[in-house]
Amino acid sequence: MSNENTNSNNDDLLLQHEIEVIQGILESKSKYRKIVQAGIARWVKDFQDGRIEIKTVEDLKKLIEIDIELQKEEL
């Protein structure tokens, strides 16, 4: 096997690994967004039902910031 073929095979393996890592990250982000969205929906429901008072709005703000940050990274 020539040195050129070895380098090409190594490059292919590295590229395949990078693709798999990126796919894993994208899948994780999608799952995190679902969790964040569920948290926001629950917060809104609890707020509407009177179980959460305005003083805890910081929790909602954090969830929204996380959701926006995850969306930005998708662009």
Sine and cosine of phi, psi and omega as CSV:
sin_phi,cos_phi,sin_psi,cos_psi,sin_omega,cos_omega
0.00,0.00,0.74,-0.67,-0.03,-1.00
-0.98,0.20,0.33,-0.95,0.01,-1.00
-0.88,0.48,-0.58,0.82,0.00,-1.00
-0.91,0.42,-0.67,0.74,0.03,-1.00
-0.91,0.41,-0.64,0.77,0.03,-1.00
-0.88,0.47,-0.71,0.70,0.03,-1.00
-0.89,0.46,-0.65,0.76,0.01,-1.00
-0.90,0.43,-0.69,0.73,0.03,-1.00
-0.90,0.44,-0.66,0.75,0.03,-1.00
-0.90,0.44,-0.66,0.75,0.03,-1.00
-0.89,0.45,-0.66,0.75,0.02,-1.00
-0.89,0.45,-0.68,0.73,0.01,-1.00
-0.90,0.43,-0.66,0.75,0.02,-1.00
-0.90,0.43,-0.69,0.72,0.02,-1.00
-0.89,0.46,-0.70,0.72,0.02,-1.00
-0.87,0.49,-0.67,0.74,0.02,-1.00
-0.90,0.44,-0.69,0.73,0.01,-1.00
-0.89,0.46,-0.64,0.77,0.04,-1.00
-0.89,0.46,-0.70,0.72,0.00,-1.00
-0.90,0.44,-0.64,0.77,0.03,-1.00
-0.90,0.43,-0.71,0.70,0.01,-1.00
-0.89,0.46,-0.68,0.74,0.04,-1.00
-0.87,0.49,-0.65,0.76,0.03,-1.00
-0.90,0.44,-0.66,0.75,0.02,-1.00
-0.90,0.44,-0.70,0.71,0.00,-1.00
-0.89,0.45,-0.64,0.77,0.04,-1.00
-0.90,0.43,-0.66,0.75,0.03,-1.00
-0.90,0.44,-0.70,0.72,0.02,-1.00
-0.87,0.50,-0.65,0.76,0.02,-1.00
-0.89,0.46,-0.68,0.74,0.03,-1.00
-0.91,0.41,-0.67,0.74,0.02,-1.00
-0.88,0.47,-0.65,0.76,0.01,-1.00
-0.88,0.47,-0.64,0.77,0.02,-1.00
-0.89,0.45,-0.66,0.75,0.02,-1.00
-0.91,0.42,-0.71,0.70,0.00,-1.00
-0.89,0.46,-0.71,0.70,0.00,-1.00
-0.89,0.46,-0.63,0.77,0.05,-1.00
-0.91,0.42,-0.64,0.77,0.05,-1.00
-0.89,0.46,-0.67,0.74,0.03,-1.00
-0.90,0.43,-0.71,0.70,0.00,-1.00
-0.88,0.48,-0.66,0.75,0.02,-1.00
-0.91,0.42,-0.67,0.74,0.02,-1.00
-0.86,0.50,-0.73,0.69,-0.01,-1.00
-0.88,0.47,-0.70,0.72,0.01,-1.00
-0.89,0.46,-0.74,0.67,0.01,-1.00
-0.89,0.46,-0.61,0.79,0.04,-1.00
-0.90,0.43,-0.71,0.70,0.00,-1.00
-0.90,0.43,-0.55,0.84,0.00,-1.00
-0.99,0.12,-0.02,1.00,0.05,-1.00
0.99,0.12,0.15,0.99,0.01,-1.00
-0.99,0.14,-0.30,0.95,0.03,-1.00
-0.84,-0.54,0.72,-0.69,0.05,-1.00
-0.99,-0.15,0.29,-0.96,-0.03,-1.00
-0.80,0.61,-0.50,0.87,-0.07,-1.00
-0.88,0.47,-0.25,0.97,0.02,-1.00
-0.98,-0.21,0.28,0.96,-0.02,-1.00
-0.86,0.51,-0.37,0.93,0.03,-1.00
-0.86,0.51,-0.58,0.81,0.04,-1.00
-0.89,0.46,-0.70,0.71,0.03,-1.00
-0.90,0.44,-0.67,0.74,0.01,-1.00
-0.85,0.52,-0.68,0.73,0.01,-1.00
-0.89,0.45,-0.68,0.73,0.01,-1.00
-0.89,0.46,-0.68,0.73,0.00,-1.00
-0.90,0.44,-0.69,0.73,0.02,-1.00
-0.88,0.48,-0.66,0.75,0.03,-1.00
-0.89,0.45,-0.70,0.71,-0.01,-1.00
-0.88,0.47,-0.70,0.71,0.02,-1.00
-0.89,0.45,-0.67,0.74,0.00,-1.00
-0.88,0.47,-0.68,0.73,0.03,-1.00
-0.91,0.42,-0.61,0.79,0.03,-1.00
-0.92,0.38,-0.65,0.76,0.00,-1.00
-0.86,0.51,-0.65,0.76,-0.05,-1.00
-0.93,0.36,-0.29,0.96,0.01,-1.00
-0.99,0.16,-0.30,0.95,-0.05,-1.00
-0.96,0.29,0.00,0.00,0.00,0.00
